[in-house]
Amino acid sequence: MKTPPRFFSAVALAAALLVGGSAGATAHAAPAPTTPSVTVSAAAVGDICYSALPSQAYDTLELIAAGGPFPYSQDGTVFQNREGVLPSRSTGYYHEYTVITPGSSDRGARRIVTGEASQEDYYTADHYATFDLIDHSC
């Protein structure tokens, strides 16, 4: 299973931000297509400290960093964001991984959804109804 690229150089990220920023500053430029979705989605996404995650989420994040092996065949597949809770991105931007739920006879409801940006990891404990962006600094 291919793990999506998650780390961009600071130079590439800065260049992307500058390009997007200069287009938005032009008086006659159209707004970026993701602006409305980001605004709507931002209110629906909370934050969670890395230290507040359940221990099984640490295991999942370590497996993601190592490129597997993953416990379920669905792990690493493209997350479609059908619920529209996360910021709107192109298909293939997000990937999902199971966070094992002790005592569950199936995959359970807990997931880590990763974006392609560096440490853009979201945790959901309720099968995509809500998401928390993981703050890796606390």
C-alpha positions as CSV (number, residue, x, y, z in Angstrom):
1,M,0.0,0.0,0.0
2,K,1.4,3.4,-1.0
3,T,1.6,6.0,1.8
4,P,0.8,9.5,0.5
5,P,3.6,12.1,0.5
6,R,3.1,14.2,3.6
7,F,6.2,16.4,3.8
8,F,6.9,19.4,1.6
9,S,9.9,21.6,1.8
10,A,9.6,24.9,3.5
11,V,10.6,26.6,0.2
12,A,7.8,24.8,-1.8
13,L,5.3,25.6,0.9
14,A,6.3,29.3,1.0
15,A,6.2,29.5,-2.8
16,A,2.7,28.0,-2.9
17,L,1.5,30.5,-0.2
18,L,3.0,33.4,-2.0
19,V,1.4,32.4,-5.4
20,G,-2.0,32.0,-3.7
21,G,-1.6,35.2,-1.7
22,S,-0.6,37.3,-4.8
23,A,-3.6,36.0,-6.8
24,G,-6.0,36.9,-3.9
25,A,-4.5,40.4,-3.7
26,T,-5.3,41.3,-7.3
27,A,-8.3,43.5,-7.5
28,H,-9.9,41.6,-10.4
29,A,-8.8,38.0,-9.6
30,A,-11.5,35.5,-8.8
31,P,-11.4,34.0,-5.3
32,A,-9.8,30.7,-4.8
33,P,-12.2,27.8,-5.5
34,T,-11.7,26.4,-2.0
35,T,-12.3,29.6,-0.1
36,P,-16.0,28.9,0.7
37,S,-15.4,25.3,1.8
38,V,-12.5,26.3,4.0
39,T,-14.5,28.9,5.7
40,V,-17.5,26.6,6.3
41,S,-15.3,23.6,7.3
42,A,-13.0,25.5,9.6
43,A,-15.9,26.0,12.1
44,A,-16.6,22.2,12.0
45,V,-13.0,21.2,12.7
46,G,-11.7,21.5,16.2
47,D,-8.2,20.9,17.6
48,I,-6.8,18.2,19.8
49,C,-3.4,18.0,21.5
50,Y,-1.3,15.0,20.5
51,S,-1.0,14.2,24.2
52,A,-4.8,13.9,24.5
53,L,-5.2,11.2,21.8
54,P,-6.1,7.7,22.8
55,S,-3.0,5.4,22.9
56,Q,-4.2,3.5,19.9
57,A,-4.0,6.7,17.8
58,Y,-0.2,6.9,18.6
59,D,0.1,3.4,17.2
60,T,-1.7,4.4,14.0
61,L,0.4,7.6,13.6
62,E,3.6,5.5,14.0
63,L,2.4,3.0,11.4
64,I,1.6,5.9,9.0
65,A,5.1,7.3,9.5
66,A,6.6,3.9,8.9
67,G,4.5,3.2,5.8
68,G,2.7,0.2,7.4
69,P,2.0,-2.6,7.7
70,F,-1.6,-1.6,8.5
71,P,-4.1,-3.9,10.3
72,Y,-7.0,-3.3,7.7
73,S,-7.0,-3.4,4.0
74,Q,-8.9,-0.1,3.9
75,D,-6.1,1.7,5.7
76,G,-4.3,4.2,3.4
77,T,-7.2,4.4,1.0
78,V,-8.4,7.8,-0.3
79,F,-10.8,9.6,2.0
80,Q,-13.5,11.2,-0.1
81,N,-14.6,13.8,2.4
82,R,-18.2,13.2,1.4
83,E,-19.4,14.7,4.6
84,G,-17.7,18.0,3.7
85,V,-16.4,18.5,7.2
86,L,-12.7,18.9,6.2
87,P,-11.5,21.7,4.0
88,S,-12.3,20.9,0.3
89,R,-9.3,19.5,-1.6
90,S,-8.8,17.5,-4.7
91,T,-9.5,13.8,-4.8
92,G,-6.6,11.9,-3.4
93,Y,-5.5,14.7,-1.0
94,Y,-6.8,12.9,2.1
95,H,-6.2,9.3,3.2
96,E,-7.8,7.4,6.1
97,Y,-6.4,5.0,8.7
98,T,-8.1,2.9,11.4
99,V,-7.5,3.7,15.0
100,I,-8.2,0.4,16.7
101,T,-11.1,0.5,19.3
102,P,-10.5,-2.0,22.1
103,G,-13.5,-4.4,22.4
104,S,-14.9,-3.6,19.0
105,S,-15.6,-6.6,16.7
106,D,-15.1,-4.4,13.6
107,R,-13.0,-1.4,12.6
108,G,-14.9,0.8,15.0
109,A,-15.6,4.5,14.5
110,R,-12.1,6.0,15.2
111,R,-9.9,7.2,12.3
112,I,-6.9,9.3,11.5
113,V,-7.3,11.2,8.2
114,T,-4.1,12.6,6.8
115,G,-3.7,15.4,4.3
116,E,-0.7,15.9,2.0
117,A,0.6,18.9,4.0
118,S,3.2,18.3,6.7
119,Q,1.5,17.0,9.9
120,E,-2.0,17.7,8.6
121,D,-3.5,14.9,10.6
122,Y,-7.2,14.8,11.8
123,Y,-8.7,12.6,14.4
124,T,-12.3,11.5,14.5
125,A,-13.9,9.3,17.2
126,D,-17.4,9.4,15.6
127,H,-16.9,8.0,12.1
128,Y,-16.4,11.4,10.3
129,A,-19.2,13.4,12.0
130,T,-16.5,15.6,13.6
131,F,-12.8,16.0,13.2
132,D,-10.0,17.5,15.3
133,L,-6.8,18.7,13.8
134,I,-4.0,17.1,15.8
135,D,-1.6,19.7,17.3
136,H,1.7,17.8,17.4
137,S,3.3,20.5,19.6
138,C,1.4,19.7,22.8
